[in-house]
Amino acid sequence: MTMNDCRLPQNLNKNRYRDVCPYDATRVHLVSSPNGDYINANYVNMEIPSSGIVNRYIACQGPLAHTSADHWLMVWEQLCTHIVMLTTTIERGRAKCHQYWPRLHESHEYGRLLVTCIRDRETPNCSYREFAVKDRTVRY
């Protein structure tokens, strides 16, 4: 499987790491981004043996500050209902993921999307947040 799209000049700054690229054949394509269709993310199909059930996920890098709008656009376009973040924003003093979400009861514009944090619950091992996402270009 090839990984050429991530190495195109217009996509280089959209990758957190130079050596971690999505496969061209299974990467997520953004439909309506003003920054092109590239995001460092792949579809992952996970079949539960002997059940016939296939769970479909998207695996992606933690967004950079300048790719946060594309991250939320991917969530919006792909109708994602859950985001599971497996890293902290900072590890051993190094940035691992931009904080791409607003704080509790705050809203932030990410491109055309308005994201509001409506619930935030901390446990010793995990944080649970709920967001309301609204397309600012659509009149409701």
C-alpha positions as CSV (number, residue, x, y, z in Angstrom):
1,M,0.0,0.0,0.0
2,T,1.3,3.4,-0.9
3,M,1.6,6.5,1.3
4,N,2.3,9.2,-1.3
5,D,-0.4,11.8,-0.6
6,C,1.1,12.7,2.8
7,R,4.4,13.6,1.0
8,L,2.9,16.0,-1.5
9,P,4.2,19.6,-0.9
10,Q,0.8,21.0,0.0
11,N,0.3,18.3,2.6
12,L,3.6,18.2,4.4
13,N,2.7,20.7,7.1
14,K,-0.5,18.8,7.9
15,N,1.4,15.9,9.3
16,R,2.5,15.9,13.0
17,Y,5.3,13.5,12.2
18,R,7.1,13.0,8.9
19,D,7.3,9.2,9.3
20,V,3.6,8.6,10.2
21,C,1.4,8.7,7.1
22,P,-2.0,7.4,6.2
23,Y,-2.3,4.8,3.4
24,D,-3.5,6.4,0.2
25,A,-6.2,3.7,-0.4
26,T,-7.9,4.0,3.0
27,R,-7.3,7.6,4.0
28,V,-10.2,9.9,4.9
29,H,-10.9,12.5,2.2
30,L,-12.3,15.9,3.4
31,V,-15.2,16.9,1.2
32,S,-15.5,20.6,1.9
33,S,-12.2,21.9,3.3
34,P,-10.8,25.1,1.9
35,N,-7.4,23.5,2.6
36,G,-7.8,20.6,0.2
37,D,-9.0,17.0,0.9
38,Y,-6.0,15.8,2.9
39,I,-6.0,15.0,6.6
40,N,-3.7,12.5,8.3
41,A,-6.4,9.9,9.0
42,N,-7.3,6.4,7.9
43,Y,-10.5,4.3,8.0
44,V,-10.0,1.2,10.1
45,N,-12.4,-1.7,9.9
46,M,-12.5,-4.1,12.8
47,E,-14.5,-7.3,12.4
48,I,-15.7,-9.1,15.5
49,P,-14.9,-12.8,14.7
50,S,-17.9,-15.1,14.1
51,S,-20.4,-12.3,14.5
52,G,-20.6,-10.7,11.0
53,I,-20.3,-7.3,12.8
54,V,-17.7,-4.9,11.4
55,N,-17.0,-1.8,13.5
56,R,-15.6,1.1,11.5
57,Y,-13.3,3.6,13.1
58,I,-11.1,6.5,12.0
59,A,-7.5,6.6,13.3
60,C,-5.8,9.9,13.1
61,Q,-2.9,11.9,14.6
62,G,-3.6,14.4,17.3
63,P,-4.4,17.7,15.5
64,L,-1.9,20.5,15.2
65,A,-3.1,24.1,15.9
66,H,-3.5,24.8,12.2
67,T,-5.2,21.5,11.4
68,S,-7.8,21.6,14.2
69,A,-10.5,23.1,11.9
70,D,-9.9,20.2,9.4
71,H,-10.1,17.7,12.3
72,W,-13.5,19.0,13.4
73,L,-14.6,19.1,9.7
74,M,-13.7,15.4,9.5
75,V,-15.7,14.7,12.6
76,W,-18.7,16.6,11.1
77,E,-18.5,15.1,7.6
78,Q,-18.0,11.6,8.8
79,L,-20.8,11.8,11.3
80,C,-18.5,10.8,14.2
81,T,-20.3,10.4,17.4
82,H,-17.3,9.6,19.6
83,I,-13.7,10.8,19.7
84,V,-11.3,8.6,21.7
85,M,-8.0,10.5,22.4
86,L,-5.2,8.1,23.4
87,T,-2.6,10.7,24.3
88,T,-2.3,13.7,26.5
89,T,-1.7,17.1,25.1
90,I,1.8,17.1,26.6
91,E,4.0,14.1,27.3
92,R,7.4,14.4,29.0
93,G,7.5,18.1,28.2
94,R,6.7,17.6,24.5
95,A,3.6,18.7,22.7
96,K,1.7,15.5,21.5
97,C,-1.6,17.0,20.6
98,H,-3.0,20.5,20.3
99,Q,-6.0,21.1,22.6
100,Y,-8.5,21.1,19.8
101,W,-11.6,21.5,22.0
102,P,-13.0,24.4,24.0
103,R,-13.2,24.4,27.8
104,L,-16.4,23.6,29.6
105,H,-19.3,26.1,28.7
106,E,-17.0,27.8,26.2
107,S,-17.3,27.9,22.4
108,H,-14.7,28.1,19.7
109,E,-14.9,28.5,16.0
110,Y,-13.0,26.0,13.9
111,G,-13.4,27.1,10.3
112,R,-17.1,27.1,9.6
113,L,-17.9,25.0,12.7
114,L,-18.8,26.2,16.1
115,V,-17.9,23.8,18.8
116,T,-19.2,24.2,22.4
117,C,-18.2,22.0,25.3
118,I,-21.4,21.2,27.2
119,R,-20.2,18.6,29.6
120,D,-16.8,17.8,31.1
121,R,-16.3,15.0,33.7
122,E,-12.9,14.0,35.1
123,T,-12.0,10.7,36.6
124,P,-8.6,9.5,37.8
125,N,-7.9,7.7,34.5
126,C,-10.1,9.4,31.9
127,S,-11.8,12.6,30.9
128,Y,-15.3,12.6,29.3
129,R,-16.5,15.6,27.3
130,E,-19.6,16.2,25.4
131,F,-19.7,18.8,22.6
132,A,-22.3,20.5,20.5
133,V,-21.1,21.1,17.0
134,K,-22.9,23.5,14.7
135,D,-22.3,24.5,11.1
136,R,-22.2,28.4,11.1
137,T,-23.0,28.5,7.4
138,V,-26.4,26.9,7.8
139,R,-29.4,28.9,9.0
140,Y,-31.4,26.9,11.5
